[in-house]
Amino acid sequence: MSKFIADTSVWSPFLRKSSELKDPYRDKLRDGIVKGEVQMLGIIRQECLSGIRAKPQYLKLKDILDGFPDDLAISEDHLKASEFFNDCRRNGVQGGAADFLICAQSIRLGIPILTLDKDYMAYAKLIPISLLPAK
């Protein structure tokens, strides 16, 4: 079994059953769920559930995501994320704190990230993350 982190950019359209999610990504996430290979991070859960206006929809998505135990960030992850943020910024690459926390946890856990967010390709040129191809 090969674990991977599915980024919010993959989870969000998957949960909405959106046509925005390309089939290889949908298939990879679906297969990973069935095989127990998807590692949930607390920050990704938070991002997926943030901004949902209707309480019933929020509760439904929360229940779905409850089936995926979190790997919670540790202090080391936050420190590494701040280093990544600073290193990338120094090299002209902008990113959000959540993205760099995901990168730090991915490295600590030794598992790749499945993402549609092109920013991760820029990060990967500067920090040692592994991106999982959808195919």
Backbone bond lengths (Angstrom), bond angles and torsions (degrees), N, CA, C in turn:
res aa  C-N    CA-C-N  psi(-1)  N-CA   C-N-CA  omega(-1)  CA-C   N-CA-C  phi
1 M - - - 1.449 - - 1.528 108.60 -
2 S 1.319 116.12 128.54 1.459 121.76 179.67 1.522 109.62 -112.58
3 K 1.314 116.30 108.29 1.464 121.10 179.91 1.520 110.43 -71.06
4 F 1.337 115.58 154.22 1.454 122.12 171.22 1.522 109.41 -152.02
5 I 1.314 114.68 159.46 1.463 121.98 176.70 1.524 107.35 -99.43
6 A 1.312 116.34 125.26 1.463 120.52 172.49 1.521 106.69 -94.58
7 D 1.307 116.05 118.58 1.456 122.67 -179.53 1.529 109.88 -69.89
8 T 1.307 115.63 160.81 1.464 122.34 178.45 1.526 111.46 -55.38
9 S 1.321 117.21 -33.01 1.470 120.99 -179.33 1.527 112.14 -64.09
10 V 1.327 116.98 -19.25 1.469 122.24 176.46 1.533 109.72 -97.54
11 W 1.327 116.94 -44.90 1.460 121.16 -179.50 1.525 112.47 -60.08
12 S 1.317 116.19 -47.19 1.469 119.78 -171.80 1.532 112.80 -57.94
13 P 1.343 119.63 -54.40 1.469 117.95 178.24 1.528 112.64 -67.68
14 F 1.339 117.57 -28.19 1.467 120.99 177.60 1.531 109.69 -63.90
15 L 1.331 116.13 -46.20 1.461 120.57 -179.09 1.527 112.35 -68.23
16 R 1.324 116.22 -31.19 1.475 120.64 178.11 1.521 112.08 -83.51
17 K 1.344 115.92 -3.95 1.467 121.55 -174.86 1.527 110.49 54.35
18 S 1.317 114.51 40.48 1.458 122.42 -177.05 1.520 111.95 -80.33
19 S 1.312 114.95 143.88 1.467 119.86 175.88 1.529 111.17 -74.00
20 E 1.340 117.04 -6.77 1.465 121.22 177.82 1.531 111.70 -65.56
21 L 1.337 115.86 -26.33 1.457 120.15 -177.75 1.525 108.94 -82.54
22 K 1.316 114.92 118.16 1.462 120.50 -179.34 1.530 110.04 -66.60
23 D 1.331 115.33 146.31 1.468 121.21 -174.69 1.522 114.65 -52.36
24 P 1.340 120.16 -43.54 1.481 117.61 -179.08 1.533 112.32 -60.75
25 Y 1.328 117.53 -35.28 1.460 121.22 178.93 1.525 110.26 -71.21
26 R 1.328 116.42 -44.52 1.459 121.55 177.67 1.535 109.20 -58.69
27 D 1.327 116.22 -47.16 1.464 120.95 -178.69 1.527 111.51 -63.78
28 K 1.319 117.01 -43.08 1.473 121.27 -179.10 1.526 110.11 -63.03
29 L 1.337 117.14 -44.11 1.460 120.05 -179.75 1.528 109.99 -68.04
30 R 1.323 117.51 -44.69 1.468 120.86 179.68 1.539 110.13 -59.61
31 D 1.328 117.00 -47.18 1.468 120.76 179.12 1.529 111.05 -62.75
32 G 1.333 115.88 -40.55 1.464 120.25 178.96 1.517 112.41 -64.36
33 I 1.327 116.41 -36.22 1.467 120.29 176.94 1.524 109.89 -65.65
34 V 1.317 116.51 -48.32 1.472 121.60 -178.81 1.531 110.87 -59.93
35 K 1.321 116.95 -40.54 1.470 121.65 -176.90 1.528 113.52 -85.74
36 G 1.331 117.66 -2.96 1.460 120.68 -178.82 1.511 113.27 72.09
37 E 1.323 117.16 29.22 1.467 121.64 -176.12 1.528 113.73 -96.96
38 V 1.316 118.62 -8.54 1.467 121.23 -175.25 1.523 109.85 -86.43
39 Q 1.309 116.33 121.48 1.462 122.38 176.84 1.523 109.16 -97.27
40 M 1.312 116.92 118.48 1.461 121.52 177.69 1.524 108.91 -86.26
41 L 1.318 115.44 140.62 1.458 121.97 172.86 1.524 107.70 -111.99
42 G 1.319 116.65 146.26 1.464 120.51 179.79 1.514 112.77 -55.38
43 I 1.329 117.49 -40.14 1.456 121.28 -178.22 1.524 111.31 -67.10
44 I 1.319 118.06 -33.28 1.459 121.07 178.14 1.519 109.83 -72.23
45 R 1.326 117.29 -41.24 1.466 120.60 175.16 1.534 109.47 -57.04
46 Q 1.322 116.19 -46.68 1.468 120.93 -179.78 1.525 110.78 -59.94
47 E 1.327 116.88 -46.39 1.461 120.13 179.98 1.528 111.57 -62.48
48 C 1.329 117.17 -41.42 1.476 121.23 -179.06 1.527 111.78 -64.24
49 L 1.325 116.68 -34.63 1.463 120.68 -175.74 1.528 113.43 -93.04
50 S 1.309 117.56 -10.58 1.465 120.64 -179.16 1.523 110.77 -77.58
51 G 1.314 114.96 139.35 1.462 120.82 175.03 1.522 115.02 87.74
52 I 1.317 117.96 4.68 1.460 120.31 177.77 1.525 107.65 -82.97
53 R 1.314 116.27 116.76 1.468 120.61 -174.46 1.518 113.63 -78.27
54 A 1.317 117.73 -39.96 1.463 121.32 -175.90 1.527 110.44 -84.71
55 K 1.311 117.02 121.45 1.469 122.28 -178.16 1.530 112.27 -57.87
56 P 1.361 119.93 -43.06 1.473 118.26 178.78 1.533 112.81 -60.95
57 Q 1.321 117.02 -39.01 1.467 120.13 178.20 1.523 110.31 -66.68
58 Y 1.342 116.24 -41.46 1.461 120.89 177.24 1.527 110.48 -57.79
59 L 1.337 116.20 -48.46 1.459 120.73 -178.11 1.530 111.73 -64.25
60 K 1.329 116.95 -37.53 1.467 120.82 178.37 1.536 110.44 -63.54
61 L 1.347 116.64 -47.47 1.471 120.01 179.06 1.524 111.49 -66.33
62 K 1.327 116.21 -38.59 1.466 120.04 177.46 1.527 109.83 -59.38
63 D 1.333 116.54 -44.33 1.468 120.48 178.96 1.525 111.50 -61.81
64 I 1.323 116.68 -41.33 1.471 120.47 178.60 1.526 110.01 -61.72
65 L 1.327 116.19 -47.89 1.466 120.55 -176.73 1.525 113.08 -72.68
66 D 1.344 117.08 -20.85 1.467 120.19 177.76 1.527 112.07 -60.19
67 G 1.326 116.86 -21.15 1.459 120.84 178.93 1.521 113.86 -73.15
68 F 1.313 116.75 -5.07 1.464 122.00 -178.60 1.523 108.76 -116.52
69 P 1.338 117.81 106.27 1.467 119.54 179.80 1.528 111.35 -64.36
70 D 1.312 114.59 143.96 1.464 121.10 179.93 1.512 111.73 -79.21
71 D 1.333 114.95 146.77 1.452 120.49 158.14 1.518 102.88 -101.49
72 L 1.299 116.77 113.07 1.455 120.51 -176.20 1.523 110.97 -83.44
73 A 1.301 115.19 145.62 1.461 121.20 177.98 1.526 109.16 -67.48
74 I 1.314 114.12 144.92 1.468 120.75 174.71 1.526 107.45 -111.26
75 S 1.310 115.74 169.81 1.461 121.05 -177.30 1.528 111.95 -53.65
76 E 1.318 116.22 -41.81 1.472 121.65 178.83 1.541 111.46 -57.07
77 D 1.341 116.16 -37.64 1.468 120.35 179.41 1.531 111.01 -63.86
78 H 1.316 116.11 -42.59 1.466 119.93 -179.35 1.527 111.08 -66.34
79 L 1.328 115.99 -39.51 1.468 119.52 177.99 1.527 110.67 -65.25
80 K 1.335 116.35 -44.20 1.469 120.82 179.83 1.528 109.68 -64.81
81 A 1.320 117.63 -39.83 1.468 121.56 178.77 1.528 111.04 -61.11
82 S 1.325 116.65 -39.73 1.469 118.89 179.07 1.528 110.76 -68.48
83 E 1.330 117.73 -35.46 1.470 120.56 174.95 1.528 110.40 -63.25
84 F 1.337 116.28 -44.60 1.464 120.49 179.15 1.523 111.01 -61.36
85 F 1.322 115.90 -43.70 1.460 120.76 178.42 1.528 109.74 -57.14
86 N 1.337 116.16 -49.39 1.462 120.73 -177.98 1.524 112.21 -65.98
87 D 1.330 117.14 -44.01 1.467 121.03 179.45 1.528 111.16 -61.61
88 C 1.304 115.62 -45.06 1.469 119.18 -179.14 1.527 110.75 -66.32
89 R 1.306 117.05 -44.60 1.473 120.50 179.76 1.526 110.73 -59.68
90 R 1.351 116.08 -42.61 1.468 120.21 178.32 1.523 111.57 -58.89
91 N 1.328 115.36 -28.89 1.464 120.89 -179.21 1.528 113.14 -99.46
92 G 1.330 116.06 16.71 1.457 121.01 174.82 1.521 115.86 79.41
93 V 1.336 117.33 14.24 1.468 121.07 179.82 1.531 108.03 -108.14
94 Q 1.318 115.58 119.47 1.463 121.69 179.97 1.519 109.69 -92.81
95 G 1.319 116.04 145.98 1.461 120.87 176.48 1.502 109.96 -161.73
96 G 1.315 115.13 165.02 1.449 120.95 -179.48 1.515 112.29 -92.58
97 A 1.314 114.86 157.91 1.463 120.80 -179.78 1.526 111.23 -58.38
98 A 1.333 117.78 -40.08 1.468 120.61 -179.75 1.526 111.13 -62.46
99 D 1.333 117.03 -42.61 1.466 120.42 179.25 1.522 111.18 -59.06
100 F 1.315 116.46 -44.46 1.461 119.35 -177.48 1.523 112.04 -71.82
101 L 1.332 117.35 -28.96 1.456 120.33 173.86 1.533 109.76 -66.67
102 I 1.326 117.04 -41.94 1.467 121.27 175.74 1.520 110.19 -59.63
103 C 1.327 116.83 -43.84 1.469 120.93 178.13 1.528 111.10 -60.69
104 A 1.323 116.72 -45.23 1.467 120.57 -178.60 1.532 111.05 -63.10
105 Q 1.326 117.12 -42.60 1.462 119.58 179.09 1.525 111.10 -67.52
106 S 1.311 116.23 -38.24 1.461 120.97 178.31 1.531 110.49 -58.86
107 I 1.313 116.00 -44.51 1.469 120.74 -179.99 1.523 110.64 -66.68
108 R 1.334 116.85 -45.63 1.470 119.45 -179.97 1.524 111.39 -61.03
109 L 1.331 116.60 -41.02 1.459 120.80 -178.15 1.530 112.59 -80.34
110 G 1.341 116.02 -16.33 1.460 120.13 -179.46 1.514 113.04 70.39
111 I 1.332 116.54 34.17 1.459 120.07 -179.58 1.532 110.54 -128.54
112 P 1.329 116.74 146.97 1.467 120.89 -176.44 1.532 113.07 -77.86
113 I 1.327 113.89 168.78 1.463 122.70 -179.43 1.525 108.68 -112.99
114 L 1.323 116.15 129.20 1.459 122.63 171.27 1.522 106.02 -97.17
115 T 1.324 117.09 117.99 1.462 120.25 -175.04 1.517 111.75 -147.32
116 L 1.312 115.12 151.50 1.465 122.43 170.97 1.525 110.86 -100.37
117 D 1.325 116.16 -8.63 1.457 122.79 -176.21 1.534 109.44 -76.77
118 K 1.313 115.75 112.40 1.465 121.04 -176.61 1.530 112.81 -65.84
119 D 1.325 118.08 -17.14 1.463 120.97 177.16 1.537 110.78 -58.91
120 Y 1.322 116.77 -32.80 1.457 120.06 -178.56 1.526 111.60 -64.01
121 M 1.328 117.63 -29.91 1.474 119.61 176.42 1.521 110.08 -65.17
122 A 1.324 116.23 -39.14 1.470 120.08 177.19 1.526 110.31 -67.28
123 Y 1.342 116.84 -41.41 1.472 119.48 178.15 1.526 110.48 -61.01
124 A 1.339 115.93 -41.26 1.465 120.83 -175.66 1.522 113.02 -62.65
125 K 1.320 117.10 -19.52 1.465 120.15 176.63 1.521 111.45 -76.93
126 L 1.338 116.42 -17.88 1.463 120.55 -174.73 1.525 114.42 -118.02
127 I 1.309 116.78 -22.54 1.475 120.27 -179.71 1.528 108.67 -130.48
128 P 1.322 117.22 153.00 1.475 120.59 -170.31 1.532 115.42 -82.74
129 I 1.354 115.91 56.16 1.465 118.50 175.47 1.514 110.00 -91.24
130 S 1.313 114.67 156.80 1.456 120.76 177.13 1.529 107.79 -113.37
131 L 1.332 115.88 127.26 1.464 120.94 178.91 1.516 108.36 -103.48
132 L 1.319 115.07 136.79 1.456 121.42 -178.22 1.519 109.75 -92.43
133 P 1.324 117.54 121.59 1.462 118.59 175.61 1.525 109.68 -70.01
134 A 1.315 117.10 146.79 1.460 121.29 -177.17 1.528 111.65 -73.14
135 K 1.319 117.37 -25.56 1.469 120.14 -176.19 1.501 111.77 -94.44
